Every structure is written in C-alpha cells, then in structure tokens.
Amino acid sequence: MFDRLLSLVKKDGYEVVYLSGNQLFFENNVWKFGSRIKAFGKIDKGEFEILDLNNGVTLRFVYYIDTLVEVVLIPTFILCGFTLDYFIFIFAFILIIQLFIRISVLRTNSKKIFENIIN
C-alpha cells in the first residue's frame, strides 16, 4: 500500500519531502514551470500516515492549503476601498470568490487522490 501511495504522489507531480516506514510528506513546488490552472487545483502540502490500530489498518490523509496571498490582499483591498476609492472593493470581492472556489476545488481533488489510493 505504501508503494502505491508513493507512486500516485509522484505521478501527480508532487515532490516527496519526507518518507519513513509509515509516513509520507509531500508538497507542490509552485515555482516550477507549468500551467497556472493546474497549479490552482493542486494541494500545497500533504501528509499520509498509515496507522496500525486494533481493528485494522487506517490511512490518515491531511492536506494543507496556502492562503497567505488572500489573507494579505483581501484586508489590503478593503482598507484601500475605505480610504481611496470604493471601486477597489471589487478586487477584494473577486479574491474572496477565488478563495472559495479554490478551497472547493482542492477539497474535490483531495477526495479524488484519496479514492485513487483506496481503490
């Protein structure tokens, strides 16, 4: 099962950061050349852990989304909207919509990754 995890992570274009007997940490290199649309739908960082419990084996999948750009820009645009011109609120609104779309897409993609590993 662990070999399957490793091959699926590498096939999807993620870089393996840490690999041990029961843990696999991976991340997406956002600075490499490629389509921005594909990068938009990729998980920033993730972790797989195989847990051996009393009732069987459990696979734990944790993924992380980097929202630093949105967290910095949305309040900046809102502040500029109050101080400069109210049309700047449109940029904050667009970023909020983009953030919700990105979270939805990443949730769907993470479920697909998990289903590919289980099946």
C-alpha positions, 0 to 999 in steps of 0.5 A, a space after each residue: 500500500 505504501 508503494 502505491 501511495 508513493 507512486 500516485 504522489 509522484 505521478 501527480 507531480 508532487 515532490 516527496 519531502 519526507 518518507 519513513 516506514 509509515 509516513 509520507 510528506 509531500 508538497 507542490 513546488 509552485 515555482 516550477 514551470 507549468 500551467 497556472 490552472 493546474 497549479 490552482 487545483 493542486 494541494 500545497 502540502 500533504 501528509 499520509 500516515 498509515 496507522 496500525 490500530 486494533 481493528 485494522 489498518 487506517 490511512 490518515 490523509 491531511 492536506 494543507 492549503 496556502 492562503 497567505 496571498 488572500 489573507 494579505 490582499 483581501 484586508 489590503 483591498 478593503 482598507 484601500 476601498 475605505 480610504 481611496 476609492 470604493 471601486 477597489 472593493 471589487 478586487 477584494 470581492 473577486 479574491 474572496 470568490 477565488 478563495 472559495 472556489 479554490 478551497 472547493 476545488 482542492 477539497 474535490 481533488 483531495 477526495 479524488 487522490 484519496 479514492 485513487 489510493 483506496 481503490 
